[in-house]
Amino acid sequence: MNSIRISHEASGMDVLAVLNPDKAPANAAFLWRYLEVPRVVPGIHAMWTGPEISCPIPTAHFAGAEAALPPENATLHPQPGDIVLAYVPAKMWGGNPDPVFDIGLFYGPGARMLFPIGWLAGSVVAQVRPQDRANLAEACGRIRRAGACEISYERVA
C-alpha cells in the first residue's frame, strides 16, 4: 500500500498515513501525483473546522493544472487520524480566481467540515496509522499553540 510521511520537526510530528485508493481513487491519485516530489506546505490550525491543521496547497504548486476533484469517501465530520482533501472550485470562495486544494490533518474528535462559505464535504483520502495517532494529536496541539508552520509531505512506497 502507498503511504505518505507527514512531518514537522519543531512539533515532533512524524506520522505515516495510508492512502485510500479504493474509496477515494481520484483524490488519492491527485495527492500521489502531487507528491511526486517531496513538498513543504504551509499549515495553520483551523478556526472553523475544530481539531484540524489546515494545509492549503500553494497555487504555485499546481499553477494552471486545475483538476476538479469529485467528492469521494466524503465526510462532513472527519474522525481523528483522517487526512481529508478539500477542493473548492475557482471563483467559489470570495471570488478567488484559483481553485483551492486543502489537505486537512484531523487529530481529535468533534471535527466538522464547516467553512466560511458553508458546509463542504471533503474526501477522506488517507488515514494516519493507529499507532501514529497519539503523535499526530500531540504534535498538532503544539502547532496550535505555536502558530503557523510548514508541514513536510513525501511519498513512502
N, C-alpha and C positions, 0 to 999 in steps of 0.2 A: 504494500500500500504506500502511496505517496503521502509524505508528511511535510510540514513546514516548521522550521525553527523560528520562534519569536523570542527576541531578547532585548533587554535594556540593562546595560551594565550597572548603572547607578542605583537602580531599584533591586537588582538581583534577579530580575526576570530572565529565565531561561527555560522555555517550555517547548514541547513538541505538540503540534496539532495535526490530527489525521484528516486528510481531505475526504469529502463525502461525494465522490463522483457518481455513485448510484442514485442518490437522492437529489443532487443538485449538479447535473452534468455540465450545463453551460457555464454556471458560476464557478465551479471547481476548475474547469478548463481555463476560464478567464484568469483566475488567480494564479494557476500554474504557469500560464504563458507570461503573465506579468512578472513572475519571479524567475524568469529565465536567467536573469542576473540578480544577485542579492540587492535588496532595496532597503533604504532608510526612509521612513515615512513619519511625518510629524504626528505626535499623539497628544491628546488632551483629555482630561476627564470630562465626560459628557454632563451637560446641565439638565437635559430633558429626559434622557433615557434611563437614568439611575446608575447602577453599578456597571459602568462601561468606560473603557478607554477608547475614544473615537480616533481613528487614524484615516483622515481623508487623503486619498491618493492625490499627490500634486498633479495639476493639469499638465505640467511639462513632461510627466512620466508617460502620458498617453496621447500627447498632442496630436489632434487630427485623426485619431483612431477610435472614435466613439463606437462602442459596441453595446447596443441596447441589451440589457440583461433581463431575462424573464424571471418572474418570481418562481423559485424552486425551493422545495423544502422550507416553505415560507413560515415565518413566525411573527407575531406581534409581541410575544412575551419570551424573549430569549432566556435560556437557563444558564447557570454557572458553567463555564467552560465552552460555551458556544462561540464560534467565530462566525460573525454574520456580515455578509456583503450586502450593503445597501446601495441601490442605484437610483439616482434622480435624474431624469432627462434634462437636457439643456432647456433653459428658459423657465423651468418649473419652479425653482426656488429663488424667489426675488428677482426673476429676470436674468439670472446668471447665464451668460452666453455659452458656458461649458457644462457638460454633464458632471454630476458628482458621483464618484465612486468612493465608498467609505468602508473600511474594514473595522468592524466593531469587536472589541475584546471584552466579552461579558464575564464578570468574575463573581457575581453574587446574586442572591435571589431578589425578586421584585423588579426586574428589568422590564422595560416596555419600549416599543418602537414608536414613540411619540416625539415628533419633531415640531419646530415652529410652524411648519406647513401642515401639520396634522399627523394622523396615523399613517405609517408607511411600512408595509410588510417588508422584511429583509429575508434574505436567503441564508439559512444555516449551511455554510459551505464547508465547515470543518469543526472538529471538536478537540479541545485540549485533552490529552490523555488524562485519565482519572488520577494517576499518580503525580501529575504535574499541577493539578488544580489548586492545591494549597499554595504552591509557589506563585501561581498566577494571582491569586487573591491578595497575598501579602505584598507582592510587587506592585500591583495596581493600587493598593492602599497607599504605598509610598509615593507613587506618581501623583495620586490625588492630592496628597499633602504638599508635594514639591512643585507642582505646576506642569506646564508644557514640557514635552520631551521629544526625543526621536527614538522610534522603535525600529529595530532591525528585523528583516524578514529574509529567509533564504530557504531554498528547497532542500529537502532531505529525502533521498530516494529510498 
